[in-house]
Amino acid sequence: MTITKEMTIGKILDAYPTTAPLFMAIGMHCLGCPASRGESLEEACMVHGVSADELLKKINEHIASQQ
């Protein structure tokens, strides 16, 4: 599965739990909280002042390296 900016953090973490450190690295430390799990990748990046495109690239590269 390719991750997109529209996908929720919860869906990404459920499918690929090893991506959690990438979210932690941008300051998203409350990954278990219902609010953060319901945010889209793009929304989370906006809140944390991070480029959604850069994080998306890192996540998809990480997933590809695990396969």
All heavy atoms as a GROMACS GRO file, in nm:
protein
  499
    1MET      N    1   0.085  -0.118   0.000
    1MET     CA    2   0.000   0.000   0.000
    1MET      C    3   0.090   0.124   0.000
    1MET      O    4   0.185   0.131   0.076
    1MET     CB    5  -0.089  -0.004   0.124
    1MET     CG    6  -0.151   0.126   0.160
    1MET     SD    7  -0.260   0.138   0.304
    1MET     CE    8  -0.240  -0.006   0.399
    2THR      N    9   0.058   0.219  -0.083
    2THR     CA   10   0.129   0.346  -0.085
    2THR      C   11   0.056   0.443   0.005
    2THR      O   12  -0.066   0.457  -0.003
    2THR     CB   13   0.136   0.403  -0.228
    2THR    OG1   14   0.205   0.309  -0.311
    2THR    CG2   15   0.210   0.535  -0.231
    3ILE      N   16   0.130   0.508   0.091
    3ILE     CA   17   0.073   0.604   0.183
    3ILE      C   18   0.051   0.737   0.110
    3ILE      O   19   0.134   0.779   0.030
    3ILE     CB   20   0.168   0.625   0.303
    3ILE    CG1   21   0.200   0.492   0.372
    3ILE    CG2   22   0.111   0.727   0.401
    3ILE    CD1   23   0.080   0.415   0.421
    4THR      N   24  -0.062   0.803   0.140
    4THR     CA   25  -0.093   0.933   0.082
    4THR      C   26  -0.113   1.034   0.194
    4THR      O   27  -0.132   0.997   0.311
    4THR     CB   28  -0.221   0.928  -0.004
    4THR    OG1   29  -0.333   0.901   0.083
    4THR    CG2   30  -0.212   0.821  -0.111
    5LYS      N   31  -0.114   1.162   0.158
    5LYS     CA   32  -0.132   1.268   0.257
    5LYS      C   33  -0.272   1.266   0.318
    5LYS      O   34  -0.293   1.316   0.428
    5LYS     CB   35  -0.109   1.405   0.193
    5LYS     CG   36   0.034   1.432   0.158
    5LYS     CD   37   0.055   1.575   0.114
    5LYS     CE   38   0.029   1.590  -0.033
    5LYS     NZ   39   0.071   1.722  -0.084
    6GLU      N   40  -0.367   1.206   0.248
    6GLU     CA   41  -0.505   1.204   0.296
    6GLU      C   42  -0.530   1.094   0.399
    6GLU      O   43  -0.631   1.096   0.468
    6GLU     CB   44  -0.601   1.187   0.178
    6GLU     CG   45  -0.602   1.305   0.081
    6GLU     CD   46  -0.482   1.309  -0.013
    6GLU    OE1   47  -0.422   1.203  -0.041
    6GLU    OE2   48  -0.447   1.420  -0.057
    7MET      N   49  -0.440   0.997   0.407
    7MET     CA   50  -0.460   0.884   0.500
    7MET      C   51  -0.446   0.932   0.644
    7MET      O   52  -0.368   1.022   0.673
    7MET     CB   53  -0.359   0.773   0.472
    7MET     CG   54  -0.381   0.706   0.339
    7MET     SD   55  -0.256   0.581   0.303
    7MET     CE   56  -0.316   0.449   0.406
    8THR      N   57  -0.522   0.869   0.733
    8THR     CA   58  -0.512   0.907   0.874
    8THR      C   59  -0.388   0.844   0.938
    8THR      O   60  -0.339   0.739   0.894
    8THR     CB   61  -0.636   0.862   0.954
    8THR    OG1   62  -0.643   0.719   0.953
    8THR    CG2   63  -0.764   0.924   0.900
    9ILE      N   64  -0.341   0.910   1.042
    9ILE     CA   65  -0.226   0.860   1.116
    9ILE      C   66  -0.258   0.720   1.171
    9ILE      O   67  -0.174   0.630   1.167
    9ILE     CB   68  -0.190   0.956   1.232
    9ILE    CG1   69  -0.160   1.096   1.179
    9ILE    CG2   70  -0.074   0.901   1.314
    9ILE    CD1   71  -0.049   1.107   1.079
   10GLY      N   72  -0.380   0.702   1.219
   10GLY     CA   73  -0.420   0.572   1.272
   10GLY      C   74  -0.410   0.461   1.169
   10GLY      O   75  -0.360   0.352   1.198
   11LYS      N   76  -0.457   0.487   1.049
   11LYS     CA   77  -0.451   0.386   0.943
   11LYS      C   78  -0.307   0.352   0.907
   11LYS      O   79  -0.272   0.236   0.886
   11LYS     CB   80  -0.528   0.435   0.819
   11LYS     CG   81  -0.536   0.331   0.710
   11LYS     CD   82  -0.629   0.372   0.599
   11LYS     CE   83  -0.638   0.260   0.497
   11LYS     NZ   84  -0.739   0.285   0.396
   12ILE      N   85  -0.223   0.455   0.900
   12ILE     CA   86  -0.081   0.433   0.868
   12ILE      C   87  -0.016   0.349   0.977
   12ILE      O   88   0.053   0.251   0.949
   12ILE     CB   89  -0.007   0.568   0.851
   12ILE    CG1   90  -0.065   0.644   0.731
   12ILE    CG2   91   0.144   0.544   0.834
   12ILE    CD1   92  -0.021   0.790   0.723
   13LEU      N   93  -0.038   0.386   1.104
   13LEU     CA   94   0.023   0.312   1.215
   13LEU      C   95  -0.030   0.170   1.227
   13LEU      O   96   0.045   0.079   1.263
   13LEU     CB   97   0.002   0.388   1.346
   13LEU     CG   98   0.081   0.517   1.360
   13LEU    CD1   99   0.037   0.593   1.485
   13LEU    CD2  100   0.230   0.489   1.365
   14ASP      N  101  -0.159   0.151   1.199
   14ASP     CA  102  -0.215   0.016   1.205
   14ASP      C  103  -0.152  -0.074   1.099
   14ASP      O  104  -0.120  -0.189   1.125
   14ASP     CB  105  -0.367   0.018   1.187
   14ASP     CG  106  -0.440   0.075   1.307
   14ASP    OD1  107  -0.378   0.087   1.416
   14ASP    OD2  108  -0.559   0.109   1.292
   15ALA      N  109  -0.132  -0.020   0.980
   15ALA     CA  110  -0.075  -0.098   0.871
   15ALA      C  111   0.077  -0.112   0.884
   15ALA      O  112   0.133  -0.217   0.850
   15ALA     CB  113  -0.109  -0.033   0.737
   16TYR      N  114   0.143  -0.008   0.934
   16TYR     CA  115   0.290  -0.006   0.941
   16TYR      C  116   0.335   0.053   1.075
   16TYR      O  117   0.378   0.168   1.083
   16TYR     CB  118   0.348   0.077   0.826
   16TYR     CG  119   0.308   0.027   0.691
   16TYR    CD1  120   0.208   0.090   0.618
   16TYR    CD2  121   0.367  -0.088   0.637
   16TYR    CE1  122   0.169   0.043   0.493
   16TYR    CE2  123   0.328  -0.136   0.513
   16TYR     CZ  124   0.229  -0.070   0.442
   16TYR     OH  125   0.191  -0.118   0.319
   17PRO      N  126   0.327  -0.025   1.184
   17PRO     CA  127   0.365   0.026   1.316
   17PRO      C  128   0.509   0.075   1.324
   17PRO      O  129   0.541   0.159   1.408
   17PRO     CB  130   0.341  -0.091   1.410
   17PRO     CG  131   0.284  -0.202   1.330
   17PRO     CD  132   0.280  -0.161   1.187
   18THR      N  133   0.596   0.026   1.236
   18THR     CA  134   0.736   0.068   1.242
   18THR      C  135   0.757   0.211   1.194
   18THR      O  136   0.867   0.263   1.200
   18THR     CB  137   0.826  -0.027   1.159
   18THR    OG1  138   0.785  -0.024   1.022
   18THR    CG2  139   0.822  -0.169   1.213
   19THR      N  140   0.649   0.277   1.148
   19THR     CA  141   0.661   0.417   1.107
   19THR      C  142   0.648   0.512   1.227
   19THR      O  143   0.674   0.632   1.212
   19THR     CB  144   0.554   0.455   1.001
   19THR    OG1  145   0.423   0.436   1.057
   19THR    CG2  146   0.570   0.373   0.874
   20ALA      N  147   0.612   0.461   1.343
   20ALA     CA  148   0.593   0.546   1.462
   20ALA      C  149   0.713   0.637   1.489
   20ALA      O  150   0.693   0.756   1.517
   20ALA     CB  151   0.560   0.460   1.583
   21PRO      N  152   0.837   0.588   1.482
   21PRO     CA  153   0.950   0.678   1.509
   21PRO      C  154   0.958   0.797   1.412
   21PRO      O  155   1.007   0.904   1.450
   21PRO     CB  156   1.073   0.589   1.493
   21PRO     CG  157   1.023   0.450   1.522
   21PRO     CD  158   0.882   0.449   1.467
   22LEU      N  159   0.908   0.782   1.291
   22LEU     CA  160   0.909   0.893   1.197
   22LEU      C  161   0.813   1.004   1.244
   22LEU      O  162   0.842   1.122   1.229
   22LEU     CB  163   0.870   0.845   1.056
   22LEU     CG  164   0.966   0.742   0.995
   22LEU    CD1  165   0.909   0.687   0.865
   22LEU    CD2  166   1.103   0.802   0.972
   23PHE      N  167   0.700   0.964   1.300
   23PHE     CA  168   0.606   1.062   1.355
   23PHE      C  169   0.662   1.125   1.483
   23PHE      O  170   0.651   1.245   1.504
   23PHE     CB  171   0.470   0.998   1.382
   23PHE     CG  172   0.397   0.960   1.257
   23PHE    CD1  173   0.387   0.828   1.218
   23PHE    CD2  174   0.338   1.056   1.178
   23PHE    CE1  175   0.320   0.792   1.102
   23PHE    CE2  176   0.270   1.023   1.062
   23PHE     CZ  177   0.261   0.891   1.024
   24MET      N  178   0.725   1.044   1.564
   24MET     CA  179   0.786   1.094   1.688
   24MET      C  180   0.894   1.198   1.655
   24MET      O  181   0.908   1.297   1.726
   24MET     CB  182   0.846   0.979   1.769
   24MET     CG  183   0.747   0.873   1.811
   24MET     SD  184   0.635   0.927   1.939
   24MET     CE  185   0.740   0.906   2.081
   25ALA      N  186   0.967   1.177   1.547
   25ALA     CA  187   1.076   1.266   1.509
   25ALA      C  188   1.026   1.406   1.471
   25ALA      O  189   1.101   1.503   1.483
   25ALA     CB  190   1.156   1.206   1.393
   26ILE      N  191   0.900   1.417   1.429
   26ILE     CA  192   0.846   1.550   1.396
   26ILE      C  193   0.777   1.614   1.516
   26ILE      O  194   0.718   1.720   1.504
   26ILE     CB  195   0.751   1.547   1.274
   26ILE    CG1  196   0.621   1.474   1.306
   26ILE    CG2  197   0.819   1.491   1.152
   26ILE    CD1  198   0.507   1.502   1.209
   27GLY      N  199   0.783   1.547   1.631
   27GLY     CA  200   0.723   1.603   1.752
   27GLY      C  201   0.584   1.552   1.782
   27GLY      O  202   0.516   1.602   1.870
   28MET      N  203   0.541   1.450   1.709
   28MET     CA  204   0.408   1.393   1.732
   28MET      C  205   0.422   1.280   1.835
   28MET      O  206   0.435   1.164   1.799
   28MET     CB  207   0.351   1.343   1.601
   28MET     CG  208   0.207   1.310   1.608
   28MET     SD  209   0.146   1.278   1.443
   28MET     CE  210  -0.027   1.284   1.476
   29HIS      N  211   0.419   1.319   1.962
   29HIS     CA  212   0.445   1.224   2.070
   29HIS      C  213   0.320   1.158   2.125
   29HIS      O  214   0.330   1.070   2.210
   29HIS     CB  215   0.521   1.296   2.183
   29HIS     CG  216   0.653   1.347   2.137
   29HIS    ND1  217   0.772   1.293   2.177
   29HIS    CD2  218   0.686   1.446   2.050
   29HIS    CE1  219   0.872   1.357   2.120
   29HIS    NE2  220   0.822   1.450   2.042
   30CYS      N  221   0.205   1.199   2.079
   30CYS     CA  222   0.080   1.144   2.135
   30CYS      C  223   0.012   1.052   2.033
   30CYS      O  224  -0.105   1.066   2.003
   30CYS     CB  225  -0.013   1.257   2.176
   30CYS     SG  226  -0.051   1.371   2.042
   31LEU      N  227   0.086   0.956   1.981
   31LEU     CA  228   0.034   0.870   1.876
   31LEU      C  229  -0.084   0.784   1.918
   31LEU      O  230  -0.161   0.741   1.834
   31LEU     CB  231   0.147   0.782   1.821
   31LEU     CG  232   0.260   0.856   1.752
   31LEU    CD1  233   0.368   0.758   1.708
   31LEU    CD2  234   0.210   0.937   1.636
   32GLY      N  235  -0.098   0.758   2.046
   32GLY     CA  236  -0.210   0.676   2.093
   32GLY      C  237  -0.336   0.755   2.119
   32GLY      O  238  -0.443   0.698   2.140
   33CYS      N  239  -0.327   0.885   2.118
   33CYS     CA  240  -0.443   0.968   2.148
   33CYS      C  241  -0.542   0.966   2.031
   33CYS      O  242  -0.500   0.972   1.916
   33CYS     CB  243  -0.394   1.108   2.183
   33CYS     SG  244  -0.469   1.244   2.101
   34PRO      N  245  -0.670   0.953   2.061
   34PRO     CA  246  -0.771   0.944   1.954
   34PRO      C  247  -0.767   1.061   1.855
   34PRO      O  248  -0.789   1.042   1.736
   34PRO     CB  249  -0.904   0.941   2.029
   34PRO     CG  250  -0.870   0.892   2.164
   34PRO     CD  251  -0.730   0.941   2.193
   35ALA      N  252  -0.739   1.179   1.903
   35ALA     CA  253  -0.737   1.295   1.814
   35ALA      C  254  -0.626   1.282   1.710
   35ALA      O  255  -0.648   1.307   1.592
   35ALA     CB  256  -0.720   1.424   1.894
   36SER      N  257  -0.507   1.242   1.753
   36SER     CA  258  -0.396   1.234   1.657
   36SER      C  259  -0.417   1.120   1.559
   36SER      O  260  -0.383   1.132   1.442
   36SER     CB  261  -0.262   1.218   1.729
   36SER     OG  262  -0.250   1.090   1.787
   37ARG      N  263  -0.474   1.010   1.604
   37ARG     CA  264  -0.497   0.895   1.515
   37ARG      C  265  -0.600   0.928   1.407
   37ARG      O  266  -0.600   0.867   1.302
   37ARG     CB  267  -0.538   0.773   1.594
   37ARG     CG  268  -0.422   0.718   1.677
   37ARG     CD  269  -0.455   0.588   1.746
   37ARG     NE  270  -0.497   0.483   1.658
   37ARG     CZ  271  -0.417   0.398   1.594
   37ARG    NH1  272  -0.289   0.407   1.609
   37ARG    NH2  273  -0.467   0.303   1.516
   38GLY      N  274  -0.687   1.024   1.433
   38GLY     CA  275  -0.789   1.061   1.336
   38GLY      C  276  -0.747   1.170   1.240
   38GLY      O  277  -0.818   1.199   1.144
   39GLU      N  278  -0.631   1.230   1.264
   39GLU     CA  279  -0.581   1.334   1.174
   39GLU      C  280  -0.523   1.271   1.048
   39GLU      O  281  -0.466   1.163   1.052
   39GLU     CB  282  -0.466   1.412   1.239
   39GLU     CG  283  -0.505   1.508   1.346
   39GLU     CD  284  -0.383   1.581   1.401
   39GLU    OE1  285  -0.277   1.521   1.420
   39GLU    OE2  286  -0.399   1.701   1.426
   40SER      N  287  -0.534   1.344   0.939
   40SER     CA  288  -0.466   1.299   0.817
   40SER      C  289  -0.318   1.331   0.830
   40SER      O  290  -0.279   1.414   0.914
   40SER     CB  291  -0.524   1.369   0.694
   40SER     OG  292  -0.485   1.506   0.693
   41LEU      N  293  -0.237   1.267   0.750
   41LEU     CA  294  -0.094   1.295   0.750
   41LEU      C  295  -0.071   1.444   0.722
   41LEU      O  296   0.010   1.509   0.788
   41LEU     CB  297  -0.024   1.209   0.644
   41LEU     CG  298   0.125   1.234   0.627
   41LEU    CD1  299   0.201   1.177   0.745
   41LEU    CD2  300   0.174   1.173   0.499
   42GLU      N  301  -0.146   1.498   0.628
   42GLU     CA  302  -0.131   1.640   0.593
   42GLU      C  303  -0.168   1.731   0.709
   42GLU      O  304  -0.098   1.828   0.738
   42GLU     CB  305  -0.216   1.671   0.470
   42GLU     CG  306  -0.191   1.808   0.413
   42GLU     CD  307  -0.255   1.824   0.275
   42GLU    OE1  308  -0.368   1.778   0.255
   42GLU    OE2  309  -0.188   1.883   0.190
   43GLU      N  310  -0.277   1.699   0.780
   43GLU     CA  311  -0.318   1.780   0.895
   43GLU      C  312  -0.214   1.775   1.005
   43GLU      O  313  -0.180   1.878   1.065
   43GLU     CB  314  -0.452   1.730   0.949
   43GLU     CG  315  -0.568   1.756   0.858
   43GLU     CD  316  -0.695   1.682   0.900
   43GLU    OE1  317  -0.686   1.574   0.961
   43GLU    OE2  318  -0.803   1.734   0.868
   44ALA      N  319  -0.161   1.657   1.033
   44ALA     CA  320  -0.059   1.642   1.137
   44ALA      C  321   0.065   1.723   1.103
   44ALA      O  322   0.124   1.788   1.191
   44ALA     CB  323  -0.024   1.495   1.155
   45CYS      N  324   0.104   1.722   0.978
   45CYS     CA  325   0.223   1.797   0.936
   45CYS      C  326   0.199   1.947   0.951
   45CYS      O  327   0.289   2.020   0.993
   45CYS     CB  328   0.260   1.762   0.793
   45CYS     SG  329   0.338   1.599   0.781
   46MET      N  330   0.079   1.992   0.917
   46MET     CA  331   0.047   2.134   0.932
   46MET      C  332   0.059   2.177   1.078
   46MET      O  333   0.118   2.279   1.110
   46MET     CB  334  -0.095   2.164   0.883
   46MET     CG  335  -0.100   2.212   0.742
   46MET     SD  336  -0.258   2.286   0.692
   46MET     CE  337  -0.381   2.184   0.769
   47VAL      N  338   0.003   2.096   1.168
   47VAL     CA  339   0.004   2.127   1.310
   47VAL      C  340   0.147   2.132   1.364
   47VAL      O  341   0.179   2.215   1.448
   47VAL     CB  342  -0.079   2.022   1.390
   47VAL    CG1  343  -0.057   2.035   1.539
   47VAL    CG2  344  -0.226   2.036   1.356
   48HIS      N  345   0.233   2.045   1.312
   48HIS     CA  346   0.370   2.036   1.363
   48HIS      C  347   0.471   2.112   1.278
   48HIS      O  348   0.592   2.104   1.305
   48HIS     CB  349   0.409   1.888   1.376
   48HIS     CG  350   0.331   1.819   1.482
   48HIS    ND1  351   0.360   1.831   1.615
   48HIS    CD2  352   0.222   1.739   1.476
   48HIS    CE1  353   0.273   1.762   1.687
   48HIS    NE2  354   0.187   1.706   1.604
   49GLY      N  355   0.425   2.188   1.180
   49GLY     CA  356   0.513   2.272   1.101
   49GLY      C  357   0.615   2.195   1.018
   49GLY      O  358   0.730   2.236   1.004
   50VAL      N  359   0.570   2.082   0.963
   50VAL     CA  360   0.658   1.995   0.886
   50VAL      C  361   0.601   1.983   0.744
   50VAL      O  362   0.480   1.986   0.724
   50VAL     CB  363   0.664   1.855   0.951
   50VAL    CG1  364   0.742   1.757   0.869
   50VAL    CG2  365   0.722   1.866   1.091
   51SER      N  366   0.689   1.968   0.647
   51SER     CA  367   0.644   1.947   0.509
   51SER      C  368   0.580   1.809   0.495
   51SER      O  369   0.644   1.707   0.522
   51SER     CB  370   0.763   1.958   0.414
   51SER     OG  371   0.728   1.906   0.287
   52ALA      N  372   0.455   1.807   0.453
   52ALA     CA  373   0.385   1.680   0.434
   52ALA      C  374   0.452   1.598   0.324
   52ALA      O  375   0.463   1.475   0.335
   52ALA     CB  376   0.238   1.704   0.400
   53ASP      N  377   0.500   1.665   0.221
   53ASP     CA  378   0.566   1.593   0.112
   53ASP      C  379   0.694   1.525   0.158
   53ASP      O  380   0.722   1.412   0.120
   53ASP     CB  381   0.596   1.687  -0.005
   53ASP     CG  382   0.469   1.735  -0.074
   53ASP    OD1  383   0.372   1.656  -0.084
   53ASP    OD2  384   0.466   1.851  -0.119
   54GLU      N  385   0.772   1.593   0.242
   54GLU     CA  386   0.896   1.534   0.292
   54GLU      C  387   0.868   1.414   0.383
   54GLU      O  388   0.933   1.311   0.372
   54GLU     CB  389   0.979   1.638   0.367
   54GLU     CG  390   1.044   1.739   0.276
   54GLU     CD  391   1.123   1.844   0.351
   54GLU    OE1  392   1.171   1.817   0.463
   54GLU    OE2  393   1.138   1.956   0.297
   55LEU      N  394   0.772   1.429   0.474
   55LEU     CA  395   0.740   1.317   0.564
   55LEU      C  396   0.682   1.201   0.484
   55LEU      O  397   0.716   1.086   0.509
   55LEU     CB  398   0.643   1.361   0.674
   55LEU     CG  399   0.607   1.251   0.774
   55LEU    CD1  400   0.732   1.194   0.842
   55LEU    CD2  401   0.509   1.303   0.877
   56LEU      N  402   0.597   1.231   0.389
   56LEU     CA  403   0.538   1.127   0.305
   56LEU      C  404   0.647   1.048   0.232
   56LEU      O  405   0.643   0.925   0.228
   56LEU     CB  406   0.442   1.192   0.204
   56LEU     CG  407   0.364   1.099   0.115
   56LEU    CD1  408   0.272   1.009   0.197
   56LEU    CD2  409   0.281   1.180   0.016
   57LYS      N  410   0.745   1.118   0.181
   57LYS     CA  411   0.857   1.052   0.112
   57LYS      C  412   0.933   0.961   0.208
   57LYS      O  413   0.963   0.846   0.176
   57LYS     CB  414   0.951   1.157   0.053
   57LYS     CG  415   1.068   1.099  -0.022
   57LYS     CD  416   1.157   1.207  -0.078
   57LYS     CE  417   1.278   1.143  -0.143
   57LYS     NZ  418   1.383   1.236  -0.172
   58LYS      N  419   0.960   1.010   0.329
   58LYS     CA  420   1.032   0.930   0.428
   58LYS      C  421   0.953   0.805   0.466
   58LYS      O  422   1.009   0.697   0.479
   58LYS     CB  423   1.061   1.012   0.554
   58LYS     CG  424   1.168   1.115   0.536
   58LYS     CD  425   1.190   1.192   0.665
   58LYS     CE  426   1.290   1.304   0.644
   58LYS     NZ  427   1.311   1.383   0.765
   59ILE      N  428   0.823   0.822   0.485
   59ILE     CA  429   0.739   0.708   0.524
   59ILE      C  430   0.737   0.603   0.413
   59ILE      O  431   0.757   0.484   0.440
   59ILE     CB  432   0.596   0.755   0.558
   59ILE    CG1  433   0.598   0.834   0.689
   59ILE    CG2  434   0.500   0.637   0.566
   59ILE    CD1  435   0.467   0.902   0.722
   60ASN      N  436   0.714   0.646   0.290
   60ASN     CA  437   0.709   0.549   0.179
   60ASN      C  438   0.844   0.483   0.155
   60ASN      O  439   0.850   0.364   0.123
   60ASN     CB  440   0.652   0.614   0.053
   60ASN     CG  441   0.500   0.626   0.061
   60ASN    OD1  442   0.431   0.531   0.099
   60ASN    ND2  443   0.449   0.742   0.028
   61GLU      N  444   0.954   0.556   0.174
   61GLU     CA  445   1.087   0.496   0.162
   61GLU      C  446   1.109   0.393   0.273
   61GLU      O  447   1.164   0.285   0.250
   61GLU     CB  448   1.196   0.604   0.169
   61GLU     CG  449   1.206   0.685   0.043
   61GLU     CD  450   1.304   0.802   0.055
   61GLU    OE1  451   1.354   0.832   0.166
   61GLU    OE2  452   1.330   0.866  -0.049
   62HIS      N  453   1.066   0.426   0.394
   62HIS     CA  454   1.079   0.334   0.507
   62HIS      C  455   1.000   0.205   0.480
   62HIS      O  456   1.053   0.095   0.499
   62HIS     CB  457   1.028   0.401   0.635
   62HIS     CG  458   1.017   0.308   0.750
   62HIS    ND1  459   1.127   0.267   0.824
   62HIS    CD2  460   0.911   0.243   0.804
   62HIS    CE1  461   1.088   0.183   0.917
   62HIS    NE2  462   0.957   0.168   0.908
   63ILE      N  463   0.879   0.219   0.434
   63ILE     CA  464   0.794   0.102   0.406
   63ILE      C  465   0.859   0.016   0.296
   63ILE      O  466   0.865  -0.106   0.308
   63ILE     CB  467   0.652   0.147   0.368
   63ILE    CG1  468   0.583   0.205   0.491
   63ILE    CG2  469   0.572   0.030   0.310
   63ILE    CD1  470   0.455   0.278   0.460
   64ALA      N  471   0.907   0.080   0.191
   64ALA     CA  472   0.970   0.007   0.081
   64ALA      C  473   1.094  -0.069   0.129
   64ALA      O  474   1.120  -0.180   0.084
   64ALA     CB  475   1.007   0.102  -0.032
   65SER      N  476   1.167  -0.011   0.223
   65SER     CA  477   1.288  -0.077   0.272
   65SER      C  478   1.257  -0.197   0.361
   65SER      O  479   1.344  -0.282   0.382
   65SER     CB  480   1.376   0.023   0.349
   65SER     OG  481   1.322   0.049   0.477
   66GLN      N  482   1.136  -0.206   0.412
   66GLN     CA  483   1.095  -0.315   0.500
   66GLN      C  484   1.046  -0.436   0.422
   66GLN      O  485   1.030  -0.542   0.477
   66GLN     CB  486   0.983  -0.269   0.594
   66GLN     CG  487   1.020  -0.153   0.683
   66GLN     CD  488   1.129  -0.188   0.781
   66GLN    OE1  489   1.118  -0.285   0.855
   66GLN    NE2  490   1.237  -0.112   0.780
   67GLN      N  491   1.022  -0.420   0.293
   67GLN     CA  492   0.962  -0.528   0.214
   67GLN      C  493   1.068  -0.610   0.144
   67GLN      O  494   1.175  -0.582   0.121
   67GLN     CB  495   0.865  -0.472   0.112
   67GLN     CG  496   0.750  -0.405   0.184
   67GLN     CD  497   0.656  -0.335   0.089
   67GLN    OE1  498   0.680  -0.319  -0.029
   67GLN    NE2  499   0.544  -0.288   0.144
   0.00000   0.00000   0.00000
